[in-house]
Each structure stands twice: as structure tokens, then as C-alpha cells.
Amino acid sequence: MKNTAKLFKILTALFLVAIGVLIGKTFFNSTGDQLIPMPNSMRYKTATVSDSTATKPEIFNGKILVVKNGQSIQKAVEKASPGDIVRVFPGTYHETVYIDKDHISLQGIVQNGSWPILDGEKKLNDAILYSGDRISVENFKIMRYKGNAIMGQAGNNFIIRNNWIIDTGVYGIFPQYGKNGLIEHNVLSGIEDAAIYVGMCDNVDVLHNEVFNNVAGIEIENSRHCLVENNYSHDNTGGILIFVTPGLPIKTTFDVIVRNNFVVNNNHENFGAPGSTVSTIPPGTGILIMAADDVIIENNIISNNDTGGIIITDLENGDPKANDPNVEGNPDRVIILDNLMYENGNHPIGELKALMLANLKTKAPDIFAYGGGVGSTILDKNKYRTFGLSAFGIPSISDTQDVPTMMLPQLVAPRSVSKEQLGELTYFGICAGCHAMGSRLIGVDTEIIQAIYAGNPEGIVDYISNPKNLREDYPEMPPQNYLTEEAKIAVAEYLLKLKN
Ligand code: HEC
């Protein structure tokens, strides 16, 4: 008996290793040779449907600065000028890298299977923070941070590619308030909130990533014109979430295509910070659409998500504490095209379970719609087990082949940073990642901050320069010392004036 168990364990371990090797191979072509970064002609996407509309290549033709084990990446970034490449060789780096200039490529070099590793040792908050325009970050292993692995703060035209990100705290890859970006071929695991979090962005493609054992796999939040394609999202609490968080400066999510993804086994227990928005996601959620409009779900394989395969809901039901008069909380014009769905909803929990029992069912459906919303459609309703789709009509399209990318054909201009806009930009780009008006995110409700610091912007400047942990039920806020004094006071004044 004991031996059989042991044998089983060994076999399982071998199997997992084999799968790991397979996945490693597909994602990183780890042939043992030096990994040569993609040629310039391919720096934007390799279009999956048609090359004719692929985005213009991004070119870095400045100097190459080399960082070797034992040296500092940040020092090299400080020496770099726009157009330069910072090449980081294998080694372990314990640092936070800030990129506040434009057009820099931060490029890991993989030699004989060894990667450059950024290790925060659970002491540092963030691995890489960029605020510049046209930043690219690729080929890093990033682990054990407390805040974010790669966070963009209002940087446009970004590329985040081919990174492994494990246990980096709240978010993995988090471009905030950026336009025109590409997130591809990354693997992320063990993230407390969202592994890939596209927040308040426009025109972003999220392609060929693997996300597992996170609370949220891929999140498109308060963002527009996004493509989520060819990703493998498994064993998270929720697989792919397309929604609106109320209280943020950008009030809408719309025009999102979720296509050709594997969304399976998203039944992980929810380990989100208590009180945070994602901590309410029920385990077993495949794809969630909440208050987002014009979302198209096409050709995904969605299976074994125990609560439901696709859940469509409004803010009133999904996030009842939400209170933002400028957010329209209904999911409108959702289009469900052909998908393969089976074995979803086997073990619904909470309200969904109660609702099913009231309808004399123990199993939840593949597709579940609940609450408001108009104009939604589905191609072949009879293919799936559904609930609440009686108002769904027939879509006017049958595929999305005419949309190979949501990225723009040209680079967009950097976000403008005139003095008046500095406060707004800093708030949008940084603070809104954790603070919202009228609801709790990672940090306290902005309205509470306004009440505490009314007429006292200097008090906010002092706090954000040297935050103390004031509340038992909140984590510590990371210091914002990389901001200029000018930006600190501008954001403090902006925050105090902000209205929903
Ligand atoms: C990574 C998440 C995060 C980011 C980004 C963030 N905060 Fe916070 N903030 C927090 C958390 C968590 C708390 C609560 C800390 C506590 O009470 O212990 C907090 C608390 C605060 C407080 C309340 C202090 C008090 O006296 O109660 C202020 C003011 C504040 N943040 C301002 C800002 C500003 C301004 C920015 C943008 C420059 C910002 N925060 C960015 C997480 C964040």
C-alpha cells in the first residue's frame, strides 16, 4: 500500500517534470543555446491571422550596455539614452529597476539555459517599474517580490515578452494607463491578485501567455480595444476576467476579443487579500464578463471550471458595494461565437448554487448570465448548457478574422506631461492601481484619504514618501520616492480635488 502510494507520487512527479519540460520548450525554446532576442523586424507581433496589418516594428538602434552578474541593472539604465539596449546576462539581481526615460529595451540574455533572475527575496516591492514611452522588457525570470513584477505607469507603446514570473505579490505584469502595447509569451504563477492585469489601457494584445495558480489569470479592467488570444489559463481562481472596477478615472471596458484560449480547471481556492475586489471571485470561474460592453468570446476551449464556464453579470450583482454614478454597470452587446465547452459548473458555490437549487438543479451551466444588459447574442445556444440567456439573439457575425490585432499600426505619441497634467497622470498611472473612489482596492478608498487630508496636500506628500502601516487589515503601502517632489505635490493636490 505504502509502496504503491510512493510509486504513484514518483510517477506523478515524473509526469509533472515531463509536462514542465514540454511547456518550457514550447514557451522558451530552451535548446541550451544563447537565446538571441528576436530580430528587429519581428519586434512587434507575429500576426496570427494575417501579416498584412501587423504593427510596425519597434527598432532600438542606439548603444548596447552590458550588465553582468554582480553589477547593477539600474546603473546601466541610468547611463542609457533613448534608443539603447540594456543587455542583462545570467545571474541573480536583487534590485528594483526604474525606467523613467523613453525608448529603452531591457533585454535578458539566456545562456546555456541560465537566465537573468530578478529576486526580490520578499523584501523588495517591485522588480521593474517603467514610466517611459516605447519600453520593452524581455527574457527575465522574476520572483519573490511583494508588489509587482513589471509595472507600467502611463507608458505607451510597450512590449513585455518572454518572462517567467513567480510569486511577485499583488500583480505580475501590470501596464497601467498605457496605450498600444503587447504582452506575449510570458508564464506567470503564484500571484495574489491578477497575473496579467491590463488596467486603464487601450489597444493592447495579450498573446500566448500561460497563467496558472493565481487568483486572477488575465484581467482586462477599465480598458478598451484589447485582444486576448492563444493563452493557456488554468488552475487559477478565475481564468479570464473582463470587467469594470468602479471609482477609477477610466469608467469603461469595451471592444475586447477573447479568442483561441484554453480556459480550464480554474478552481483554485481564492487567496486574494481579504477585502480586495478579486477576493470575491468564486473559485471555479472560467471567463467572467462584468459590466463590460462589446466583448466577443470566440473559439476558446473552456472546461472543468466548477462554478461556470462563462459568467456574465452586472455590477449590481457582481460588486454590490460599487457606487460610482459615472459607471454604467450593465454588460451590453456581448457576443458568444463558437466555443468548445464541457464539464463546467460541476460544483457551483454560494449564490449561484442557491439559484441552481431553486431551479431544481445541482449543476451550474456552461454559460450563465445574470442581471442587466442589452443586445447580447450567441451563435448556437443549443450547443451549451445555459442559464439566463433567453434575451440573447443571433449575432450578425460568425468570426472575427478581420481583426488580427488591436494594436495600432503606428506608434502613438507619449502621454503628455505638461505641469497641469502631472498630478492627473501620476494619479492615473500609479495611485489608481491601488486606490479608487468609493471602494476598497489594495489601498484605502480615495474618499477616506480626502477626508483625512482635506486641505493638507503636504501631509500626503510626507506619507507617500515614507508610508507607515497604519491599518491592521491592509498591507503596507510601497514608498513612492522615485517620484519627483513636483510630481508628489501635484498628485496630492489632484487627489484631494478628485470627484467620481
Ligand atoms: C501598491 C498599492 C498602492 C499604491 C500604488 C499606492 N498606494 Fe496609497 N495606500 C496603499 C495601502 C495598502 C494603504 C493603506 C496602508 C495602511 O493603512 O497601512 C495606502 C494608504 C494611503 C494613504 C493613507 C494614509 C493615511 O494616513 O491613512 C494615502 C494618503 C495614500 N495611500 C496615497 C497614495 C498616493 C498619492 C499614491 C500614488 C502616488 C498611492 N497612495 C499609491 C497602497 C497603495
Residues whose N, C-alpha, C, O or C-beta is under 5 A from the ligand:
A	BS01	HEC	I430 C431 G433 C434 I442 G443 V444 I449 I460 Y463 I464 K468 N469 L470 R471 Y474 P475 E476 M477 Q480 V491
